Every structure is written in structure tokens, then in C-alpha cells.
Amino acid sequence: MLAIREGRSRRRPSTRLVIAVSVTLAMVAAGTAVAANAFKHAGPSGDGSAITPVGFRVDPAGQQTTLGSLPLASATAPDGRTMLIVNAGDANQSVQVVDTATSKVVQTLTYQSPQAVFTGVAYSPDGTHAYVSGGGNNVIRAYGVTGGHLTEATPMALPTKNPSGAAVNMYPAGLAVTPDGRRLVVADQLADAASVVDIATGTTQTVAVGHDPYGVVLSQDGRTAYVTNQGGNTVSVLDISAAAPVVTSAITVGTHPNQVVRSADGRRLFVANGDSDGISVIDTASGRVTDTISLAPYRGAPVGANPDGLALASDGRSRRRRRPRPGRRPDPHRVVPDRRAARRKQPADPQCQGTRRRPQPERPEPVHR
């Protein structure tokens, strides 16, 4: 506080006071900026865009459909007319049927706690049956499919012991149906195992794989299964040509691999690596990683893109990114598909529809949550 005496001129504020006032004003300004950005929390923004958990704004490609809580996986029917969605959130979980022509949800099967579903979902090759992993219920849910609608059948129970004989909830995650429609290959996440289930008899053969297996994809002939080990950095390769599955090798990929898809010609696998922000491309003939596709939103970005889903273009062509309109400045936070980065490394796989990095400024600031 300054004291002013009558008859004397006012003293100038001390340097210490000026600094204190400056610091206070700076803190107020910073607090105002933080408060303004506090409303931009993770999730949908209401305008079609969304804020990711690490603070980046993304504009989803295509049309959006409102689904249930935490959609984890999807599968398209062989005729392409419907799609199954598995919602495994904290609230009521569900399996939904979406009409692909209208993008409308036409059926919802709800599972109230303790009933559950998880990330595995697949149609039979002829489209007359569908299967969904039951997660903590330790079952595979089975459905009949008529006219695109589901009718639930008796679920298939999984073993209650892992390959070493210890009691465990297998917690089935990803699954795949063999080309003949007779067997399921299931990733048993809490058992560190994979099971081959005979659909007709319900008998199961189980083998140990890596830590926390998550995703499953089969070779074209159905004799080989690939299981991603989310708790590590490998993909287990299984020979399932005989009654009992046998692990033949393990392929090192990125950190925490989850979803995996196969190219239409069967020559490549694409593995999403959740905590290294990339996609590992595996040559199935050699069993080696031939390329890694970066999904970082800009050069030097911290890890946080967290890819956990993949899809391939049905027409077998790469998706090109749309060029900015003349006179418009690109949004440094907008993530769109881009193929050019990979072309500089190797010829692009015509089957892959992965999300690519768009050219960005060196270090844009993310939106604060």
C-alpha cells in the first residue's frame, strides 16, 4: 500500500510492486485462458467433430450414427446390408444391428449387469449366424440371423482353467470364424491363451499365447490364426489345421497391439499398435514386419493417437485426402486420411484404408481439456 502525504508529490511505485502487479495480471490472464478452454473436454463437440483424450480435434470421415455406450467392435454381414456393433460401456451393454443403406440402428439387444459383451464379433461365412464374445461372462454369445435381425441362441461356455491348469475366467475378447463356418478362434484375454471352439459340439482346444491377447484374424485358407497380444508387443502365429492349435512363431510389432485385419489377397496383415501410434504391416509369407505406418498427427507429437480399430476399403483402392480449398488455411488440428507419407517409403498397399498423417506445422498446440 502507498501512503500519500498532503503537500508532497506522489511517490512512484517501487520496482517490486510493479513486478508483483505484472505477475498478478499474468496469472489472471492465464486463468481466464484456461477457463475458456476448460469447456473443450474430450468427446463429441456437437458440430460433428470431437476432442480426443489428448486434446486434439478430429473430424470423422463420412456419416455418423449414434450408438450405445463405448462401441468397441463391428462386423459387416457377408451381403453388406447390415453391420453388428458391440457396445461394452459401463452402463447397459448391447449388440446393435445397423442398416448400412440408411445408417439407422434397426435392432438393439441389451445386456444388463452382470450380463456382458466384449470386443469380439463375427458373422458366419454364409451370414446365417453371428457370434459375440461375452467378456466377463466367459461365454461366446450365438445368434441366428434372418432378414438382418438377430435371434439369440444358447451361448457357448469356455473352459474355466488356463493351459497351465489354473482356475481363471478366460474373458474372451476378439474372435474369428473359420472359412467352413465350423469353428471359432477366440482370444482369451485373462488366460493369456487362444481357444479353438467346435461350434457344433462346443468342445474347446486351448493353447498359451502372449500376454493379454486381444484381436484375431485368420489366413485365407483358415489353417493359420494370428492373435495380437495387447499386453506386450507381439502377434502369435497359430497352426489350427489340426484339432489342437499349435503356436509356431511370434512376430514383434509395436507397443500394445490390438485390432488386426488381413488384406483381401491374404498377403499382408495390418496391426494397430495402441501405444506406439502406428500400424505394423506384416508380410504373411515371411512372417516379418515390412513397414510401419505412423499415425502421429504431426512430426514429433507425443504418443496419444491410440489407434484401436482398422478397416479395409471394399473397392481395394486407397482413400485419398481432400485438398484444402484455395484461400483457406488448413486447420493444424484436423486429422484426415493421407497416403503420401507411406508412398515415400514403399508402394502403397491397394487394400489398406488406414488413416494417414496430414502435413502439419512443426508443433501446433493441442486444444486444452
Secondary structure, 3 states (H helix, E strand, C coil): CCCCCCCCCCCCCCHHHHHHHHHHHHHHHHHHHHHHHCCCCCEECCCCCEECCCCCEECCCCCCCCCCCCEEEEEECCCCCEEEEEECCCCCEEEEEEECCCCEEEEEEEECCCCCCCCCEEECCCCCEEEEECHHHCEEEEEEEECCEEEECCCEECCCECCCCCECCCCEEEEEECCCCCEEEEEEHHHCEEEEEECCCCCEEEEECCCCEEEEEECCCCCEEEEEECCCCEEEEEECCCCCCEEEEEEECCCCEEEEEECCCCCEEEEEECCCCEEEEEECCCCEEEEEEECCCCCCCCCCCCCCCCCECCCCCCCCCCCCCCCCCCCCCCCCCCCHHHHCCCCCCCCECCCCCCCCCCCCCCCCC
